[in-house]
Amino acid sequence: MSRASFLFLLLLLLLHHHHIAIPLATSATPPAPANSSADVLLSFLAALPPVSQRILLPSWRANANATAIAGNGNSTAGPHCAFLGVTCSSAGAVVALNLSGKGLSGELAAAAPRLCELPELGALDLSRNNFTGAVPAALAACSGVTILDLHGNGLSGGLPPELLSSHQLQTVDLSQNALTGEIPAPSVGSSVLQYLDLSDNSLSGAIPPELVALPKLKHLDLSMNQLSGPLPEFPAHCRLDYLSVYINHIAGELPHSLSNCSNLTILYLSSNKIGGTVPDFFASLPRLQKLYINENAFTGEFPASIGELVNLESLAASTNGFTGVIPESIGKCQSLTVLSLHVNRFTGSIPVSIGNLSWLQKFTIEDNLISGTIPPEIGKCRELLVLKLQNNSISGIIPPEITELRKLQVLSLFKNRLHGPVPAALWRMTDLEELHLYNNSLSGEVSADITLMRNLRELILAFNNFTGELPPALGLNTTHGLLRIDLTGNHFHGAIPPGLCTGGQLAVLDLGLNKFSGAIPSDIIKCQSIWRVILKNNLFNGSLPADLGTNTGWSYLDLSGNQFEGRIPSVFGSWRNLTMLDLSGNKFSGPIPHELGVLSILGNLRLSSNRLTGQIPQELGNCKRLIRLDLQNNLLNGSIPAEIITLGSLQNLLLSGNKLSGEIPDAFKATQGLQELQLGGNSLEGAVPRSLGNLQVSLRILNISNNRLSKQIPNSLSNLRYLEILDLSENSLSGSIPSQLGNMDALTFVNVSFNDLSGQVPDDWVKLAEQSPGGFQGNPKLCIHSDASCSKNQFGEHRSRTKPIIIGLLVSALAVMAFGLCATS
C-alpha cells in the first residue's frame, strides 16, 4: 500500500471510531510538506472545519477503501484520482479540482493555498460554497493554475492586486461575494488575464485605466458594485468583446475611445449616471450584438449610425432623456429581437422602417412624445410578442395590419388618441394574453370572437366609448383563467358574464361607470381569488344575498351609486381581508351590522346616502385601522360612540345629515390624526368639546353646523393652527368669539351665522367677514368693529334671507377642500 493510502485510511479510522475532528489550520501555520498529490489533498481536507470534512469524507472514504482493497499501491493513478471533484491526467497528476456547490465553509485562506503544491493543477473551482474571509493572495502564485473560480461565496475584504498581475492566471471569477475597497491597478506588462468577473460585490472607487488596458483582456464584468467616476479611456489595442458595468454609480460621458474596442459583442452600461450625448461611433463596433444603455442620463438625439450594427440583437435605451426622432436607420438592424426605447422624450412618428425588423420580438416606446399614426408596416414584424406604445400622442385608428401579428402576447396602446372601432380580427388573436386599450376614444362592441382568446389574462378597455353587452361566454374558455378585467367608463349594458372567474384566477374586476344591470352573479361573489371589485355607478339592483358566505380573499369592494336595497348582510363581518367597503349611494335600509366591528384591517367604510336606521355600532371602534368612516345622509339616531371618536388612525369622520342626538364626546386626543370632522345637520346638544383643540396638528375641516349646540365657543379652538374650514352655523352658541381664534392663520372659510354671538369679530377675521359677510349673518349682537358702527346690528338680518347664500358658500368651500385633499392623496 502507498504511503498516501495508508495516511488516508489512518485519518478515516480516527475520524470514524473516535469522532475526532481534523484540527483546523490557521493562516499563520504554513502547509506541511507533501510527498504526493494525495498528501496535498489530505492537507487541504485537514484545514477545513469539521462540517466541511464530513461533506467530503463519504466519497473520499469509499474511493480510498476501494483502492486499498484492490491493493494497487503501485498504480500510476492513486486513490486521489477517484476523489469527489478531482480530475487527473493519465499520469495521475491532479489537473483540476471542482468542488462547486458542495456546501463547504470555513476560512478559504487557511486551506486553499495548500493546493498550490499540486504542480500540475490548472483549474480550481470552489464556487457556490460558503467560504469566508479574505481572498487568498497566494493563489496568484500557484504555478500551474490558469482558471480560478471562487464566485458565490462570502469572501470579504479587498481584492488582492496579485490576482490581476499574475503571470499565469487567465480566468478569475470572484463574483457574488462581499469584496470591498477599490480595484487595484494591475501591472499591464505581466498580466495574461483574459476573463475577469468581479460582479455583485461592494467594490467602490473608479475603474483603473490599467484594467481596461490589459493586453489580453476580453471579458470584463464589474456590474452590481458601487463603482463611481467616469469610464476610463480605452486603449488603441482594446481586445474586449464583453464589457458589463451595469448597476453602479458611474458618471461622466461615454468616451469616444470605446470605439477602439472593435471586437465588442456585449456592452452593458445600464443603471448608472452616464450622461451627455452618445458618440456617433457605432460604425466602429460592427460586431455588437447586445447594447444596453438604459436607465442613465443620456440626452440629445440617438445616433443614426445605429443602422450600421447589422448584428445587433438587443437595443435597450429606455429611461434616459433622448430627444428628436427615432432614427429611420433603425430598420437596417435586421437582427434585432429587442428594441426598448421607452421613457424618453422621443418625438415624431414611429419609423416606417420598423417593418423591416422581421425578427423583432419586443418593441417598447411607451412614455415618450410620439405622435402620428401606427404605421401599417408594423404588421410585417411577424415574430413580435410584446408591443407597447402606450402613453404617447399617437392618433388615428388601430391599423388592421396589426392583426397579422399572430404571435403577439402583449398589446398596450392605452393613453393615446386612438379612435374608431377595434379591427374585427383583433378579437381573434388567440395568443394575446394582455390587451390594454384604455384611455382612448375607441368605439364599437366587444365581439363574441373574444372568447377565442384562450390565453387572455388581462382585458383593460377602460375610458373609451365601447357599447353593447359583453359576450355571455367571456372567460369560460380561457386556458389559465382571466386575471384582471377593467372596463370602467364606457357605455356597456346588460348583465355581467357569469364565467369571468372560471379558472379561479380573477384578481381585479372593475366595471364601474357603465350601465350594467341585474344582480351580481353568484359565481363572482363566491370567487375566492378576487381581491378588488368595483361596480360603482351602474344600474345594479335588488338585494345582496344574506347567505353570501365567507370570502377571505376580497379586500376592496365598491358597490356605490347603484340601486341595491334591503339590509347590509352581516356576513360581511366574516370577510376578514376587507380594507375598503363602499356601499354609498344605494337604497340600503335597516341597521348597520355590528359584525363589521371585527374587520380588524378595515381602512375605509362608506355607507353614506342610504336609508340606514338605528344607532352607530360602538363595535366599529374595534376597527383600529379605520381611516375614513362616512355615514352621512342616512336616518341614524342615538349618540356618537366615544369609541369611534377616539380612533387613533381615523382621518375623516363624516356623520352629517342624520338624526344623531346627545352631546359630542369630549374625548379628542393629541395623538389622533383626524383631518376632517363633519357632524352637521343632526340634533347634537351641549357645548362644543374643548378637547377639539387637542387636534392642533391634524384637523383641517370642522363642520358642526345645524345642530343644537349651546354655550360659548371654547378658547381651545385657537390651537387648531392648520384648520382651513370652520362651520359652527345654525346652532345656539352665545357670548363673544374668543379673540385667540384670530391666530388661526390657515383659515380660508368661516361660518358662524345664525347663532346668538355678540361682541367684536377677532381682528384677524375682519377680512374674512368683509369678503363673506354671509358667514356671520343672523347674529344681531355681532359686529366687525368696536366703534359706534357696532350698534347698527350689521349681522342681524333675518335668517331666511341669507341661509341659501351660506349653504352655497359652505358647499363651494367644502368642494374645493375635498378636491385638494383627494389630489394630495
Residue pairs with C-beta under 8 A, 6 or more apart in sequence:
1 68
1 71
1 73
2 36
2 38
2 73
2 74
2 78
2 79
3 35
3 36
3 39
4 35
4 36
4 37
4 38
4 39
4 42
4 78
4 79
4 80
5 38
5 64
5 67
5 68
5 73
5 78
5 79
7 38
7 39
7 42
8 38
8 42
8 60
8 64
8 79
9 64
9 65
9 68
11 22
11 42
11 46
12 57
12 61
12 64
12 65
14 20
15 21
15 22
15 53
15 57
16 61
21 50
21 53
22 45
22 46
22 48
22 50
22 53
23 46
24 47
24 48
24 49
24 106
24 110
25 31
25 46
25 47
25 110
25 111
25 114
26 110
27 107
27 109
27 110
31 43
31 113
31 114
31 117
32 43
34 40
34 42
34 43
34 117
36 78
36 80
37 78
37 80
37 88
37 92
37 93
37 94
37 118
38 78
38 79
38 80
40 94
40 114
40 115
40 117
40 118
41 80
41 83
41 86
41 94
43 114
43 117
44 111
44 112
44 114
44 115
45 53
45 56
45 60
46 53
47 106
47 110
47 111
47 114
48 56
48 104
48 105
48 106
48 111
49 105
49 106
51 105
52 103
52 104
52 105
52 106
55 102
55 103
55 104
56 83
56 84
56 99
56 102
56 104
59 83
59 84
60 83
60 84
63 79
63 82
63 83
64 79
66 79
66 82
67 75
67 78
67 79
67 82
68 79
75 92
76 90
76 91
76 92
77 88
77 90
77 92
78 92
80 86
80 88
80 94
81 88
81 92
81 94
84 99
84 102
85 97
85 98
85 99
85 102
86 94
86 96
86 97
87 94
87 95
87 96
87 97
87 98
88 94
88 95
89 95
89 120
93 118
93 119
93 120
94 118
94 120
94 121
95 120
95 121
95 122
95 123
96 121
96 122
96 123
96 124
96 125
97 115
97 118
97 121
97 123
97 124
97 125
97 126
98 123
98 125
99 125
99 126
99 129
100 125
100 126
100 127
100 128
100 129
100 149
101 127
101 128
101 129
102 129
103 129
103 130
104 126
104 129
104 130
104 131
105 129
105 130
105 131
105 132
106 131
106 132
107 131
107 132
107 133
108 126
108 131
108 132
108 133
108 134
108 135
108 136
108 150
108 153
108 155
109 133
109 134
109 135
109 136
109 138
110 133
112 124
112 126
112 136
112 138
112 139
113 136
113 138
113 139
115 121
115 124
115 142
116 138
116 139
116 141
116 142
116 143
116 145
118 144
119 143
119 144
120 144
121 142
121 144
121 145
122 144
122 145
122 146
122 147
123 145
123 146
123 147
123 149
124 139
124 142
124 145
124 147
124 148
124 149
125 147
125 149
126 149
126 150
126 153
127 149
127 150
127 151
127 152
127 153
127 173
128 151
128 152
128 153
129 152
129 153
130 153
130 154
131 150
131 153
131 154
131 155
132 153
132 154
132 155
132 156
133 155
133 156
133 157
134 155
134 156
134 157
134 158
134 160
135 150
135 155
135 157
135 159
135 160
135 163
135 174
135 177
135 179
136 160
137 160
137 162
137 163
139 145
139 148
139 163
140 160
140 162
140 163
140 165
140 166
140 169
141 162
141 166
142 168
143 168
144 168
145 168
145 169
146 168
146 169
146 170
146 171
147 169
147 170
147 171
148 163
148 169
148 171
148 172
148 173
149 171
149 173
150 173
150 174
150 177
151 173
151 174
151 175
151 176
151 177
151 197
152 175
152 176
152 177
153 176
153 177
154 177
154 178
155 174
155 177
155 178
155 179
156 177
156 178
156 179
156 180
157 179
157 180
157 181
158 179
158 180
158 181
158 182
158 184
159 174
159 179
159 181
159 183
159 184
159 198
159 203
160 184
161 184
161 185
161 186
163 169
163 172
163 174
164 172
164 183
164 184
164 186
164 187
164 191
164 193
164 196
164 211
164 214
165 186
165 187
165 190
165 191
166 190
166 191
166 192
166 193
167 190
167 191
167 192
168 192
169 192
169 193
170 192
170 193
170 194
170 195
170 216
171 193
171 194
171 195
172 193
172 195
172 196
172 197
173 195
173 196
173 197
174 197
174 198
174 201
175 197
175 198
175 199
175 200
175 201
175 221
176 199
176 200
176 201
177 200
177 201
178 201
178 202
179 198
179 201
179 202
179 203
180 201
180 202
180 203
180 204
181 203
181 204
181 205
182 203
182 204
182 205
182 206
183 198
183 203
183 205
183 207
183 208
183 211
183 222
183 227
184 208
185 208
185 209
185 210
185 211
186 193
186 208
186 210
186 211
186 214
187 210
188 210
188 213
188 214
188 215
191 214
191 215
191 216
191 217
192 216
193 214
193 216
193 217
194 216
194 217
194 218
194 219
195 217
195 218
195 219
196 211
196 217
196 219
196 220
196 221
197 219
197 221
198 221
198 222
198 225
199 221
199 222
199 223
199 224
199 225
199 244
200 223
200 224
200 225
201 224
201 225
202 225
202 226
203 222
203 225
203 226
203 227
204 225
204 226
204 227
204 228
205 227
205 228
205 229
206 227
206 228
206 229
206 230
206 232
207 222
207 227
207 229
207 231
207 232
207 245
207 250
208 232
209 232
209 233
211 217
211 220
211 232
212 220
212 232
212 234
212 235
212 238
212 240
213 235
215 237
215 239
216 239
217 239
217 240
218 239
218 240
218 241
218 242
218 263
219 240
219 241
219 242
220 240
220 242
220 243
220 244
221 242
221 244
222 244
222 245
222 248
223 244
223 245
223 246
223 247
223 248
223 268
224 246
224 247
224 248
225 247
225 248
226 248
226 249
227 245
227 248
227 249
227 250
228 248
228 249
228 250
228 251
229 250
229 251
229 252
230 250
230 251
230 252
230 253
230 255
231 245
231 250
231 252
231 254
231 255
231 258
231 274
232 255
233 255
233 257
234 240
234 255
234 257
234 258
234 260
234 261
235 257
235 260
236 260
237 260
238 257
238 260
238 261
238 262
238 263
239 261
239 263
240 261
240 263
240 264
241 261
241 263
241 264
241 265
241 266
241 287
242 264
242 265
242 266
243 261
243 264
243 266
243 267
243 268
244 266
244 267
244 268
245 268
245 269
245 272
246 268
246 269
246 270
246 271
246 272
246 292
247 270
247 271
247 272
248 271
248 272
249 272
249 273
250 269
250 272
250 273
250 274
251 272
251 273
251 274
251 275
252 274
252 275
252 276
253 274
253 275
253 276
253 277
254 269
254 274
254 276
254 278
254 279
254 293
254 298
256 279
256 281
258 264
258 279
258 281
258 285
259 279
259 281
259 284
259 285
260 284
261 285
262 284
262 285
262 286
262 287
263 287
264 285
264 287
264 288
265 287
265 288
265 289
265 290
265 311
266 289
266 290
267 285
267 288
267 290
267 291
267 292
267 293
268 290
268 292
269 292
269 293
269 296
270 292
270 293
270 294
270 295
270 296
270 316
271 294
271 295
271 296
272 295
272 296
273 296
273 297
274 293
274 296
274 297
274 298
275 296
275 297
275 298
275 299
276 298
276 299
276 300
277 298
277 299
277 300
277 301
278 293
278 298
278 300
278 302
278 303
279 303
280 303
280 304
280 305
281 303
281 305
282 288
282 303
282 305
282 306
282 308
282 309
283 305
283 308
285 309
286 308
286 309
286 310
286 311
287 311
288 309
288 311
288 312
289 311
289 312
289 313
289 314
289 335
290 312
290 313
290 314
291 309
291 312
291 314
291 315
291 316
291 317
292 314
292 316
293 316
293 317
293 320
294 316
294 317
294 318
294 319
294 320
294 340
295 318
295 319
295 320
296 319
296 320
297 320
297 321
298 317
298 320
298 321
298 322
299 320
299 321
299 322
299 323
300 322
300 323
300 324
301 322
301 323
301 324
301 325
302 317
302 322
302 324
302 326
302 327
302 346
303 327
304 327
304 329
305 329
306 312
306 315
306 327
306 329
306 330
306 333
307 327
307 329
307 330
307 331
307 332
307 333
308 332
309 333
310 332
310 333
310 334
310 335
311 335
312 333
312 335
312 336
313 335
313 336
313 337
313 338
314 336
314 337
314 338
315 333
315 336
315 338
315 339
315 340
315 341
316 338
316 340
317 340
317 341
317 344
318 340
318 341
318 342
318 343
318 344
318 364
319 342
319 343
319 344
320 343
320 344
321 344
321 345
322 341
322 344
322 345
322 346
323 344
323 345
323 346
323 347
324 346
324 347
324 348
325 346
325 347
325 348
325 349
325 351
326 341
326 346
326 348
326 350
326 351
326 365
326 370
327 351
328 351
328 352
328 353
329 353
330 336
330 339
330 351
330 353
330 354
330 357
331 351
331 352
331 353
331 354
331 355
331 356
331 357
332 353
332 356
333 357
334 356
334 357
334 358
334 359
335 359
336 357
336 359
336 360
337 359
337 360
337 361
337 362
337 383
338 360
338 361
338 362
339 357
339 360
339 362
339 363
339 364
340 362
340 364
341 364
341 365
341 368
342 364
342 365
342 366
342 367
342 368
342 388
343 366
343 367
343 368
344 367
344 368
345 368
345 369
346 365
346 368
346 369
346 370
347 368
347 369
347 370
347 371
348 370
348 371
348 372
349 370
349 371
349 372
349 373
349 375
350 365
350 370
350 372
350 374
350 375
350 378
350 389
350 394
351 375
352 375
352 377
353 377
354 360
354 363
354 375
354 377
354 378
354 381
355 375
355 377
355 378
355 379
355 380
355 381
356 380
357 363
357 381
358 380
358 381
358 382
358 383
359 383
360 381
360 383
360 384
361 383
361 384
361 385
361 386
362 384
362 385
362 386
363 378
363 381
363 384
363 386
363 387
363 388
364 386
364 387
364 388
365 388
365 389
365 392
366 388
366 389
366 390
366 391
366 392
366 412
367 390
367 391
367 392
368 391
368 392
369 392
369 393
370 389
370 392
370 393
370 394
371 392
371 393
371 394
371 395
372 394
372 395
372 396
373 394
373 395
373 396
373 397
373 399
374 389
374 394
374 396
374 398
374 399
374 402
374 413
375 399
376 399
376 400
376 401
377 401
378 384
378 387
378 399
378 401
378 402
378 405
379 399
379 401
379 402
379 403
379 404
379 405
380 401
380 404
381 405
382 404
382 405
382 406
382 407
383 407
384 405
384 407
384 408
385 407
385 408
385 409
385 410
386 408
386 409
386 410
387 402
387 405
387 408
387 410
387 411
387 412
388 410
388 412
389 412
389 413
389 416
390 412
390 413
390 414
390 415
390 416
390 436
391 414
391 415
391 416
392 415
392 416
393 416
393 417
394 413
394 416
394 417
394 418
395 416
395 417
395 418
395 419
396 418
396 419
397 418
397 419
397 420
397 421
398 413
398 418
398 420
398 422
398 423
398 426
398 442
399 423
400 423
400 425
402 411
402 423
402 426
403 423
403 425
403 426
403 428
403 429
405 429
406 429
406 431
407 431
408 429
408 431
408 432
409 431
409 432
409 433
409 434
409 455
410 432
410 433
410 434
410 436
411 429
411 432
411 434
411 435
411 436
411 437
412 434
412 436
413 436
413 437
413 440
414 436
414 437
414 438
414 439
414 440
414 460
415 438
415 439
415 440
416 439
416 440
417 440
417 441
418 437
418 440
418 441
418 442
419 440
419 441
419 442
419 443
420 442
420 443
420 444
421 442
421 443
421 444
422 437
422 442
422 444
424 447
424 449
427 446
427 447
427 449
427 450
427 452
427 453
428 449
428 452
428 453
429 453
430 452
430 453
430 454
430 455
431 455
432 453
432 455
432 456
433 455
433 456
433 457
433 458
434 457
434 458
434 460
435 453
435 456
435 458
435 459
435 460
435 461
436 458
436 460
437 460
437 461
437 464
438 460
438 461
438 462
438 463
438 464
438 486
438 488
439 462
439 463
439 464
440 463
440 464
441 464
441 465
442 461
442 464
442 465
442 466
443 464
443 465
443 466
443 467
444 466
444 467
444 468
445 466
445 467
445 468
445 469
446 461
446 466
446 468
446 470
446 471
446 474
447 471
448 471
448 473
450 456
450 459
450 471
450 474
451 471
451 473
451 474
451 476
451 477
452 477
453 478
454 477
454 478
454 479
455 478
455 479
455 480
456 478
456 482
457 478
457 480
457 481
457 482
457 483
457 484
457 505
458 482
458 483
458 484
458 485
459 482
459 484
459 485
459 486
459 487
460 484
460 485
460 486
461 486
461 487
461 490
462 486
462 487
462 488
462 489
462 490
462 510
463 488
463 489
463 490
464 489
464 490
465 490
465 491
466 487
466 490
466 491
466 492
467 490
467 491
467 492
467 493
468 492
468 493
468 494
469 492
469 493
469 494
469 495
470 487
470 492
470 494
470 496
470 497
471 497
472 495
472 497
472 498
473 497
473 499
474 497
474 499
474 500
475 481
475 482
475 497
475 499
475 500
475 501
475 502
475 503
475 506
476 499
476 502
478 502
478 503
479 503
480 503
480 505
481 501
481 502
481 503
481 504
481 505
481 506
482 500
482 501
482 502
482 503
482 505
482 506
483 505
483 506
483 507
483 508
484 506
484 507
484 508
485 500
485 506
485 508
485 509
485 510
485 511
486 508
486 510
487 510
487 511
487 514
488 510
488 511
488 512
488 513
488 514
488 534
489 512
489 513
489 514
490 513
490 514
491 514
491 515
492 511
492 514
492 515
492 516
493 514
493 515
493 516
493 517
493 539
494 516
494 517
494 518
495 516
495 517
495 518
495 521
496 511
496 516
496 518
496 520
496 521
496 524
497 521
498 521
498 522
498 523
498 524
499 523
500 506
500 509
500 521
500 523
500 524
501 523
501 524
501 527
501 529
501 530
504 527
504 528
504 529
505 529
506 527
506 529
506 530
507 529
507 530
507 531
507 532
508 530
508 531
508 532
508 533
509 524
509 530
509 532
509 533
509 534
509 535
510 532
510 533
510 534
511 534
511 535
511 538
512 534
512 535
512 536
512 537
512 538
512 558
513 536
513 537
513 538
514 537
514 538
515 538
515 539
516 535
516 538
516 539
516 540
517 538
517 539
517 540
517 541
518 540
518 541
518 542
519 540
519 541
519 542
520 535
520 540
520 544
522 545
524 530
524 533
525 545
525 548
525 549
525 551
526 549
526 551
527 553
528 551
528 552
528 553
529 553
530 553
530 554
531 553
531 554
531 555
531 556
531 577
532 555
532 556
533 554
533 556
533 557
533 558
534 556
534 558
535 558
535 559
535 562
536 558
536 559
536 560
536 561
536 562
536 582
537 560
537 561
537 562
538 561
538 562
539 562
539 563
540 559
540 562
540 563
540 564
541 562
541 563
541 564
541 565
542 564
542 565
542 566
543 564
543 565
543 566
543 567
544 564
544 566
544 568
544 569
545 569
546 567
546 569
546 571
547 571
548 569
548 571
548 572
549 571
550 571
550 574
550 575
551 574
551 575
552 575
552 576
552 577
553 577
554 575
554 577
554 578
555 577
555 578
555 579
555 580
556 578
556 579
556 580
557 578
557 580
557 581
557 582
558 580
558 582
559 582
559 583
559 586
560 582
560 583
560 584
560 585
560 586
560 606
561 584
561 585
561 586
562 585
562 586
563 586
563 587
564 583
564 586
564 587
564 588
565 586
565 587
565 588
565 589
566 588
566 589
566 590
567 588
567 589
567 590
567 591
567 593
568 583
568 588
568 590
568 592
568 593
568 607
568 612
569 593
570 593
570 594
570 595
571 595
572 578
572 581
572 593
572 595
572 596
572 599
573 593
573 595
573 596
573 597
573 598
573 599
574 595
575 599
576 598
576 599
576 600
576 601
577 601
578 599
578 601
578 602
579 601
579 602
579 603
579 604
579 625
580 602
580 603
580 604
580 606
581 596
581 599
581 602
581 604
581 605
581 606
582 604
582 606
583 606
583 607
583 610
584 606
584 607
584 608
584 609
584 610
584 630
585 608
585 609
585 610
586 609
586 610
587 610
587 611
588 607
588 610
588 611
588 612
589 610
589 611
589 612
589 613
590 612
590 613
590 614
591 612
591 613
591 614
591 615
591 617
592 607
592 612
592 614
592 616
592 617
592 620
592 631
592 636
593 617
594 617
594 619
595 619
596 602
596 605
596 617
596 619
596 620
596 623
597 617
597 618
597 619
597 620
597 621
597 622
597 623
598 619
598 622
599 623
600 622
600 623
600 624
600 625
601 625
602 623
602 625
602 626
603 625
603 626
603 627
603 628
603 649
604 626
604 627
604 628
605 620
605 623
605 626
605 628
605 629
605 630
606 628
606 630
607 630
607 631
607 634
608 630
608 631
608 632
608 633
608 634
608 654
609 632
609 633
609 634
610 633
610 634
611 634
611 635
612 631
612 634
612 635
612 636
613 634
613 635
613 636
613 637
614 636
614 637
614 638
615 636
615 637
615 638
615 639
616 631
616 636
616 638
616 640
616 641
616 644
616 655
616 660
617 641
618 641
618 643
618 644
620 626
620 629
620 641
620 643
620 644
621 641
621 642
621 643
621 644
621 646
621 647
622 643
623 647
624 647
624 648
624 649
625 649
626 647
626 649
626 650
627 649
627 650
627 651
627 652
628 650
628 651
628 652
628 654
629 644
629 650
629 652
629 653
629 654
629 655
630 652
630 654
631 654
631 655
631 658
632 654
632 655
632 656
632 657
632 658
632 678
633 656
633 657
633 658
634 657
634 658
635 658
635 659
636 655
636 658
636 659
636 660
637 658
637 659
637 660
637 661
638 660
638 661
638 662
639 660
639 661
639 662
639 663
640 655
640 660
640 662
640 664
640 665
640 679
640 684
641 665
642 665
642 667
644 650
644 653
645 653
645 664
645 665
645 667
645 668
646 665
646 667
646 668
646 669
646 672
647 672
648 669
648 671
648 672
648 673
649 673
650 672
650 673
650 674
651 673
651 674
651 675
651 676
651 698
652 674
652 675
652 676
652 678
653 674
653 676
653 677
653 678
653 679
654 676
654 678
655 678
655 679
655 682
656 678
656 679
656 680
656 681
656 682
656 703
657 680
657 681
657 682
658 681
658 682
659 682
659 683
660 679
660 682
660 683
660 684
661 682
661 683
661 684
661 685
662 684
662 685
662 686
663 684
663 685
663 686
663 687
664 679
664 684
664 686
664 688
664 689
664 704
664 709
665 689
666 689
666 690
666 691
667 689
667 691
668 674
668 689
668 691
668 692
668 694
668 695
669 691
669 694
670 694
670 695
670 696
670 697
672 694
672 695
672 698
673 698
674 695
674 698
674 699
675 698
675 699
675 700
675 701
675 821
676 699
676 700
676 701
676 821
677 692
677 699
677 701
677 702
677 703
677 704
678 701
678 703
679 703
679 704
679 707
680 703
680 704
680 705
680 706
680 707
680 727
680 730
681 705
681 706
681 707
682 706
682 707
683 707
683 708
684 704
684 707
684 708
684 709
685 707
685 708
685 709
685 710
686 709
686 710
686 711
687 709
687 710
687 711
687 712
687 714
688 704
688 709
688 711
688 713
688 714
688 717
688 728
688 733
689 714
690 714
690 716
691 716
692 699
692 702
692 714
692 716
692 717
692 720
693 714
693 715
693 716
693 717
693 718
693 719
693 720
694 716
694 719
695 720
696 719
696 720
696 721
696 722
697 721
697 722
698 722
699 720
699 722
699 723
700 722
700 723
700 724
700 725
700 817
700 821
701 723
701 724
701 725
701 814
701 817
702 720
702 723
702 725
702 726
702 727
703 725
703 727
703 810
703 814
704 727
704 728
704 731
705 727
705 728
705 729
705 730
705 731
705 751
705 810
706 729
706 730
706 731
707 730
707 731
708 731
708 732
709 728
709 731
709 732
709 733
710 731
710 732
710 733
710 734
711 733
711 734
711 735
712 733
712 734
712 735
712 736
712 738
713 728
713 733
713 735
713 737
713 738
713 741
713 752
713 757
714 738
715 738
715 740
715 741
717 723
717 726
717 738
717 741
717 744
718 738
718 740
718 741
718 742
718 743
718 744
720 744
721 743
721 744
721 745
721 746
722 746
723 744
723 746
723 747
724 746
724 747
724 748
724 749
724 817
725 747
725 748
725 749
725 813
725 814
725 817
726 744
726 747
726 749
726 750
726 751
726 752
727 749
727 750
727 751
727 810
728 751
728 752
728 755
729 751
729 752
729 753
729 754
729 755
729 775
729 778
729 806
729 810
730 753
730 754
730 755
731 754
731 755
732 755
732 756
733 752
733 755
733 756
733 757
734 755
734 756
734 757
734 758
735 757
735 758
735 759
736 757
736 758
736 759
736 760
737 752
737 757
737 759
737 760
737 761
737 762
737 765
737 782
738 762
739 762
739 763
740 762
741 762
741 765
742 762
742 763
742 764
742 765
743 764
744 764
745 764
747 765
747 768
748 813
749 768
749 772
749 775
749 809
749 810
749 813
750 765
750 768
750 769
750 772
750 775
750 776
751 772
751 774
751 775
751 806
751 809
751 810
752 775
752 776
752 779
752 782
753 774
753 775
753 776
753 777
753 778
753 779
753 795
753 802
753 806
754 777
754 778
754 779
754 799
754 803
754 806
755 778
755 779
756 779
756 781
757 779
757 781
757 782
758 779
758 781
758 782
759 781
759 782
759 783
760 782
760 783
760 784
760 785
760 786
760 790
761 769
761 776
761 782
761 783
761 784
766 784
766 785
768 775
769 775
769 776
769 784
770 784
772 809
773 795
774 802
774 805
774 806
774 809
775 806
775 809
776 782
776 795
777 795
777 797
777 799
777 801
777 802
777 806
778 795
778 796
778 797
778 798
778 799
778 802
779 795
779 796
780 793
780 795
780 796
781 793
781 796
782 795
783 789
783 790
783 792
783 793
783 794
783 795
784 790
784 794
